[in-house]
Amino acid sequence: MEVMEDYSQEYRNEKLERAKEKIKQLKGFYVHLTVYVLVNAFIVGSVIYNSGWDGFLNIGTYFTPFFWGIGLVGHYSKVYGSLPFFSKDWEKRQIEKYMEKEKRESDDFLKKK
């Protein structure tokens, strides 16, 4: 009986670690998105402020946001999440959500056997 309890605890710990890693990836994406918006707003705003209408119409003004945006889309597709607030409660809810998903998948797998 003790072996089963050890296995069960080990399994829960493994699920918890996977959920924490997923949360870390989500937070990384949102930090990336925030930096993208702030830096590119500054770059485009500076060019338009200094060059006026010509800067707005110049395609070179948008090279950085465009190519960086491709990388951001790649990051998004790797992580896939929704925009949360990064509080401890949010982290806890996300961890519980992913642990519950793992439990459902595990239960479904065991039912099929």
C-alpha positions in Angstrom: 0.0 0.0 0.0 2.9 2.4 0.8 4.4 1.8 -2.6 1.1 3.0 -4.2 1.0 6.1 -2.0 4.7 6.9 -3.0 3.9 6.5 -6.6 0.7 8.6 -6.3 2.7 11.4 -4.5 5.4 11.2 -7.1 2.9 11.4 -9.9 1.2 14.5 -8.3 4.6 16.2 -7.9 5.4 15.5 -11.5 2.1 17.1 -12.6 2.8 20.1 -10.4 6.2 20.6 -11.9 4.7 20.5 -15.4 2.0 22.9 -14.5 4.6 25.3 -13.0 6.7 25.1 -16.2 3.6 25.9 -18.3 2.9 29.0 -16.1 6.6 30.1 -16.5 6.2 29.8 -20.3 3.0 31.9 -20.2 4.6 34.6 -18.1 7.6 34.7 -20.5 5.3 35.2 -23.4 3.4 38.1 -21.8 6.7 39.8 -20.8 7.8 39.4 -24.4 4.5 40.9 -25.6 4.8 43.9 -23.2 8.3 44.7 -24.3 7.3 44.4 -27.9 4.5 46.9 -27.6 6.5 49.4 -25.5 9.7 49.3 -27.6 7.9 49.4 -31.0 5.5 52.2 -29.9 8.6 54.2 -28.9 10.4 53.5 -32.2 7.4 54.2 -34.5 6.4 57.2 -32.4 9.9 58.7 -32.5 10.2 58.3 -36.3 6.8 59.8 -36.8 7.4 62.6 -34.4 10.8 63.5 -36.0 9.8 62.9 -39.6 6.1 63.8 -39.6 3.8 62.4 -42.3 6.8 61.1 -44.3 7.9 58.9 -41.4 4.4 57.6 -41.1 4.3 56.6 -44.8 7.9 55.2 -44.9 7.8 51.4 -44.9 11.1 51.3 -43.1 9.4 52.7 -40.0 7.6 49.3 -39.7 10.4 46.9 -40.3 11.2 46.3 -36.6 7.6 45.7 -35.5 7.0 43.5 -38.5 10.0 41.1 -38.1 9.9 41.2 -34.3 6.1 40.4 -34.6 6.9 37.3 -36.6 9.0 36.1 -33.6 6.3 37.1 -31.2 3.7 35.0 -33.2 6.1 32.1 -33.0 6.4 32.5 -29.3 2.7 32.7 -28.9 2.1 29.5 -31.0 4.6 27.7 -28.7 3.0 28.8 -25.5 -0.7 29.3 -26.4 -2.6 31.1 -23.6 -4.9 33.9 -22.7 -4.1 37.2 -21.3 -4.0 36.9 -17.5 -2.9 39.1 -14.6 0.3 37.8 -13.1 -0.8 37.7 -9.5 -0.2 34.7 -7.2 -3.9 33.9 -7.4 -3.6 33.7 -11.2 -0.6 31.4 -10.9 -2.5 29.2 -8.5 -5.6 29.1 -10.7 -3.4 28.2 -13.8 -1.5 25.5 -11.9 -4.8 24.0 -10.7 -6.3 24.2 -14.2 -3.3 22.3 -15.8 -3.2 19.8 -13.0 -7.0 19.1 -13.4 -6.5 18.7 -17.1 -3.7 16.2 -16.5 -5.9 14.3 -14.0 -8.8 14.1 -16.5 -6.4 12.9 -19.3 -5.0 10.3 -16.9 -8.4 9.2 -15.8 -9.6 8.9 -19.4 -6.5 6.8 -20.2 -7.1 4.5 -17.3 -10.8 4.0 -18.2 -9.8 3.0 -21.8 -7.6 0.2 -20.5 
